[in-house]
Amino acid sequence: MKIPQLLCTAFVIAASACLLSAQPLPLHLANAPQKPAQTPAGKFKVVYLPVKKKEYRAFQEELKKERVLESIVADLNDTFVLPSDITLTFSQCGQANAFYDPEKQRVTMCFELLESLYDIFRDSEDTEDELDDAVAGATVFVFFHELGHALVHVLDLPITGKEEDAVDQLSLFLLTDGTDSGEKAALDGARSFALEGPGEGTTIDDLPFWDEHSLSQQRFYNIICGIYGQNPDKYAGLVKEKILPKARAGKCEAEYQQIERSWSKLLAPHLRNTK
């Protein structure tokens, strides 16, 4: 399946809305208590790797043309102090995936993942534009998730519990910045997990309880709980429409506040002084 050109444009728009604002990262992070940081030894950098597939090359050229990754890197470098370099790339991987490589200190977003997300959202969207927009939003959520892995590793952040859950929370935290575009990307990320959940005929013995990731349905509920918790009035429809059970909704505001406190405290020593 080809990645439609509209998807390239939609990701550019979503990335610009979520990542390239005047405030590089959410206001709640920008206002976190900051400590004097040492002179940085590293930076976020962009790398473009060779791409064989024609459709993937077209997407890569669109990213280059719009300078999406370069703009993201500029904002990240204005925000974080790094002890060593972290590189970002879109690449042809041979599988639908996104990952952080600790040896290369590289975040890789695979073009195959975009095709997979396109398949996941296909039957849930009414128009091609809505489909492209949903895939773009989910891609932004995944990007921040992988960026979380990179920050945990390079900044040596202490994480208790499952790191995969922790960086889901970071992605949620960065995107729920009070903007509709950021919150929509978080919702699209959650929806992608719900839609890719266990297929028909799946039994409990088929579920990957052994995996380092929580089950897709658990990730869905955790994310929408956070979205609801950071603004219960705005997202009351999640409860009214029985998407988020009332039994969980009552705890979501406190859960989100804990996420906000924890990640603000973890990241604060590594933020540039902007005040």
C-alpha positions as a printed Julia matrix, in Angstrom:
275×3 Matrix{Float64}:
   0.0     0.0    0.0
   1.24    3.45  -0.88
   1.51    6.27   1.61
  -0.78    8.95   0.12
   0.73   12.35  -0.54
  -2.0    13.87   1.62
  -0.58   11.94   4.56
   2.76   13.66   4.08
   1.02   17.01   4.21
  -1.11   15.98   7.2
   1.94   14.93   9.22
   3.67   18.19   8.38
   0.6    20.09   9.62
   0.25   17.96  12.76
   3.94   18.23  13.59
   3.91   21.96  13.02
   0.85   22.43  15.23
   2.12   20.2   18.05
   5.85   20.76  17.94
   6.73   24.0   16.23
   4.78   26.52  18.27
   6.27   29.64  19.81
   6.44   27.7   23.08
   8.66   24.71  22.09
   7.17   22.43  24.74
   4.01   22.72  26.8
   3.56   25.69  29.08
   3.39   23.43  32.13
   6.88   22.15  31.29
   8.24   25.55  30.32
   7.1    26.86  33.7
   8.65   23.97  35.64
  11.23   24.93  38.28
  14.57   25.18  36.51
  18.09   24.81  37.79
  21.21   26.27  36.2
  22.32   23.73  33.61
  25.87   22.98  32.6
  27.16   23.9   29.17
  25.65   21.28  26.85
  27.94   18.71  25.3
  25.27   17.31  22.98
  22.45   18.31  20.67
  19.46   16.89  18.9
  20.38   16.3   15.26
  18.65   15.14  12.08
  19.98   12.33   9.91
  18.54   11.2    6.57
  19.3     7.57   5.73
  19.12    6.0    2.25
  15.59    4.96   1.26
  14.88    2.43  -1.48
  11.1     2.42  -1.84
   9.77    5.15  -4.13
   6.81    6.11  -1.93
   9.03    6.38   1.12
  11.49    8.59  -0.75
   8.61   10.91  -1.65
   7.67   11.24   2.03
  11.29   11.84   2.98
  11.55   14.59   0.36
   8.4    16.21   1.74
   9.9    16.18   5.25
  13.1    17.72   3.91
  11.22   20.34   1.92
   9.12   21.43   4.89
  12.12   21.09   7.25
   9.86   19.39   9.79
  12.58   17.46  11.62
  14.96   20.41  11.52
  12.32   22.63  13.13
  11.59   20.0   15.78
  15.31   19.68  16.51
  15.7    23.45  16.81
  12.9    23.64  19.37
  14.21   20.66  21.32
  17.69   22.17  21.42
  16.19   25.41  22.71
  14.51   23.44  25.49
  16.85   20.67  26.69
  20.48   20.47  27.75
  21.95   17.14  26.66
  25.19   15.45  27.74
  25.53   13.84  24.29
  23.84   13.86  20.87
  20.45   12.34  20.05
  19.63   11.91  16.35
  16.16   11.76  14.8
  15.23   10.11  11.53
  12.49    8.6    9.4
  13.71    5.41   7.77
  12.79    2.31   5.8
  13.0    -0.45   8.41
  11.47   -3.59   6.87
   8.82   -3.68   9.59
   6.08   -1.49  11.03
   7.89   -0.04  14.01
   9.38    2.95  15.77
  12.26    2.6   18.19
  15.11    4.17  20.07
  18.57    2.65  19.61
  20.64    3.3   22.77
  23.94    2.42  21.08
  23.46    4.94  18.27
  21.34    7.22  20.44
  18.91    7.5   17.57
  15.11    7.76  17.42
  13.84    6.04  14.26
  10.33    6.41  12.9
   9.71    3.72  10.29
   7.82    4.49   7.09
   6.24    1.05   7.42
   4.62    2.21  10.66
   2.78    4.92   8.73
   1.38    2.31   6.35
   0.34    0.17   9.3
  -1.44    3.11  10.94
  -3.15    3.83   7.65
  -4.55    0.28   7.67
  -5.56    0.56  11.34
  -7.56    3.77  10.84
  -8.96    2.98   7.4
 -12.41    1.78   8.44
 -12.91    4.31  11.24
 -12.6     7.54   9.24
 -15.21    8.96   6.85
 -12.92   10.83   4.44
  -9.35   10.6    3.15
  -8.5    13.88   4.85
  -9.75   12.58   8.2
  -7.79    9.36   7.67
  -4.58   11.21   6.9
  -5.12   13.51   9.88
  -5.66   10.58  12.27
  -2.51    8.82  11.08
  -0.52   12.04  11.4
  -1.73   12.57  14.97
  -0.96    9.0   16.01
   2.5     9.34  14.45
   3.2    12.43  16.53
   2.17   10.53  19.68
   4.54    7.68  18.8
   7.33   10.16  18.09
   7.08   11.65  21.57
   6.94    8.14  23.06
  10.24    7.25  21.41
  11.71   10.62  22.33
  10.86    9.66  25.91
  13.02    6.53  25.65
  15.87    8.68  24.36
  15.58   11.17  27.21
  15.37    8.42  29.84
  18.58    6.89  28.47
  20.68    9.95  27.72
  19.63   11.95  30.79
  19.78    8.84  33.01
  16.31    9.54  34.37
  15.15    7.31  37.23
  12.07    5.32  36.19
  10.22    2.94  38.47
   7.82    0.46  36.93
   7.6    -0.21  33.21
   9.49    2.27  31.06
   7.0     1.76  28.2
   4.17    3.01  30.42
   6.31    5.9   31.65
   7.1     7.2   28.17
   3.45    6.82  27.14
   2.8     9.19  30.03
   5.52   11.56  28.82
   4.03   11.66  25.33
   0.62   12.34  26.86
   2.11   15.05  29.11
   3.88   16.84  26.26
   0.82   16.8   24.0
  -1.85   17.77  26.53
  -0.65   21.36  26.6
  -4.07   23.0   26.31
  -4.06   23.06  22.5
  -6.67   21.23  20.46
  -4.0    19.94  18.06
  -1.87   18.42  20.81
  -4.82   16.83  22.56
  -6.12   15.44  19.27
  -2.73   13.81  18.62
  -2.94   12.16  22.04
  -6.47   10.96  21.26
  -5.35    9.61  17.9
  -2.53    7.76  19.64
  -5.03    6.23  22.06
  -7.43    5.31  19.27
  -4.68    3.52  17.36
  -4.17    1.2   20.34
  -7.9     0.52  20.64
  -8.26   -0.21  16.93
  -5.27   -2.54  16.82
  -6.51   -4.48  19.85
  -7.06   -8.24  19.89
  -8.72   -9.48  16.73
 -11.81  -11.61  16.52
 -11.23  -15.09  17.87
  -8.35  -14.05  20.13
  -8.28  -15.96  23.39
  -6.71  -14.95  26.68
  -3.86  -17.37  26.0
  -3.05  -15.44  22.81
  -2.47  -12.14  24.6
   1.19  -11.07  25.02
   1.27  -10.75  28.79
   5.02  -11.35  28.56
   5.64   -8.19  26.51
   7.31   -5.1   27.98
   4.39   -3.02  26.68
   1.04   -3.0   28.42
  -1.78   -4.52  26.39
  -3.14   -2.21  23.68
  -6.5    -1.82  25.41
  -4.76   -0.87  28.66
  -2.7     1.74  26.87
  -5.88    3.13  25.31
  -7.63    3.56  28.66
  -4.54    4.99  30.36
  -4.15    7.65  27.67
  -7.8     8.71  27.51
  -7.89    8.78  31.32
  -5.03   11.28  31.19
  -6.69   13.35  28.48
  -9.89   13.48  30.53
  -8.01   14.1   33.77
  -6.22   17.21  32.52
  -9.54   18.82  31.49
 -12.63   16.95  32.79
 -15.08   19.6   31.62
 -13.8    19.66  28.05
 -13.72   15.88  27.77
 -16.86   15.03  29.74
 -18.15   13.39  26.56
 -15.67   10.54  27.04
 -17.61    9.53  30.15
 -21.06   10.46  28.86
 -20.52    8.31  25.75
 -19.19    5.47  27.94
 -15.79    5.47  26.26
 -14.15    6.01  29.65
 -15.85    4.08  32.49
 -17.04    6.19  35.42
 -15.16    3.9   37.8
 -11.87    5.03  36.22
 -12.87    8.6   35.39
 -13.13    9.58  39.06
  -9.43    8.9   39.5
  -8.15   10.46  36.29
  -7.67   14.04  37.47
  -5.39   12.91  40.31
  -3.58   10.5   37.97
  -2.86   13.28  35.49
  -1.66   15.64  38.21
   0.78   12.97  39.35
   2.07   12.54  35.79
   2.5    16.3   35.47
   4.34   16.62  38.79
   6.61   13.66  38.14
   7.7    14.51  34.6
   8.1    18.21  35.39
  10.41   17.3   38.28
  12.37   14.75  36.25
  12.95   17.1   33.32
  13.44   20.37  35.19
  17.22   19.92  35.86
  17.77   19.37  32.13
  15.91   22.42  30.82
  17.67   25.51  29.58
  17.14   28.58  31.66
  14.68   30.7   29.71
  13.55   33.04  32.46
